[in-house]
């Protein structure tokens, strides 16, 4: 996924592109996603996602101060 890599607003240096993984599910590691709308729980305690737009998150990190900027670009899944 190509997304803009900004300069850190604090340090004014180019940030490092990256992503964040979710290790919370046993045996499944996934990239974090942005999901439109308010969270709605199912009867089983998970969240309803069917029919909602979802985008994988990209995180850019400043190597100097650690500041993060998140992007959720609208692109087709790879």
Secondary structure in CASP SS format (residue, H / E / C, confidence):
PFRMAT SS
TARGET T0000
AUTHOR 0000-0000-0000
METHOD secondary structure of the structure
MODEL  1
X C 1.00
X C 1.00
X C 1.00
X C 1.00
X C 1.00
X C 1.00
X E 1.00
X C 1.00
X C 1.00
X C 1.00
X C 1.00
X C 1.00
X C 1.00
X E 1.00
X C 1.00
X E 1.00
X E 1.00
X E 1.00
X C 1.00
X C 1.00
X E 1.00
X E 1.00
X C 1.00
X C 1.00
X C 1.00
X C 1.00
X C 1.00
X C 1.00
X C 1.00
X E 1.00
X E 1.00
X C 1.00
X E 1.00
X E 1.00
X E 1.00
X C 1.00
X C 1.00
X C 1.00
X C 1.00
X C 1.00
X E 1.00
X C 1.00
X C 1.00
X C 1.00
X C 1.00
X C 1.00
X E 1.00
X C 1.00
X C 1.00
X C 1.00
X C 1.00
X C 1.00
X C 1.00
X E 1.00
X E 1.00
X E 1.00
X C 1.00
X E 1.00
X E 1.00
X E 1.00
X E 1.00
X C 1.00
X C 1.00
X C 1.00
X C 1.00
X C 1.00
X C 1.00
X E 1.00
X E 1.00
X E 1.00
X E 1.00
X C 1.00
X C 1.00
X C 1.00
X C 1.00
X C 1.00
X C 1.00
X C 1.00
END
